[in-house]
Amino acid sequence: MMQLIRLIIDRIRIPCRTEWGIELPFDIYRLDTCARCYHYMPENVFKNGAKFR
């Protein structure tokens, strides 16, 4: 089921608007929102030396 959802998401070609009203292609929008999410997270949720798995 997750593979189907990923396939659908990867094929979306509609523009998405950021919180600033900038229109981006969906794949770029995902990267932008992910990067900004880290900016808003408090530093205490990150552990030194920990790696994403």
N, C-alpha and C positions, 0 to 999 in steps of 0.2 A: 504494500500500500504506500509506504514512504517513497519508493522509487517512482510510483505514478505521480505522487504529489510533486516530487522534485522535477520530473519531466514537464509537468504542467507549468510550474513556476519558471523553469528555464526557458520556456517558449513564450512567455508573456512579452509582448512588444509594445505595450501601452506606456506612455510616459507617466512618471509619478512626480509629485511635487514635494519638495523638501519643506521643512518648517519655515524657510525663508521665501517660499514661493517659486523656487528655481525648479524648472522642469528637467528631469533627467530620465534616460532610458532605465528600465527596471534593473538591469544588471549593475549599472553604475550606482543607482539609488541604493541597492542593497549594500554595496561597499561603503558608500557615504554614511548611511545610517549606522552601520556597524562601527565605523571609526568614531563617529560622534558619540555613540553609546559609551565607549571607553572613556571619552573625555568627561562625561557626567558622573561616572562611577567614583565613589570615594576610594581613596588610596588603601584603606584598611581591608578591602576585599581582595587585594592582590598579595600573594605570598612570594617572598624573595626566593628565587631558584626554582619556582614551580613552572612546569611547562604544560601547555594545553595538549590534551590527548584526544 
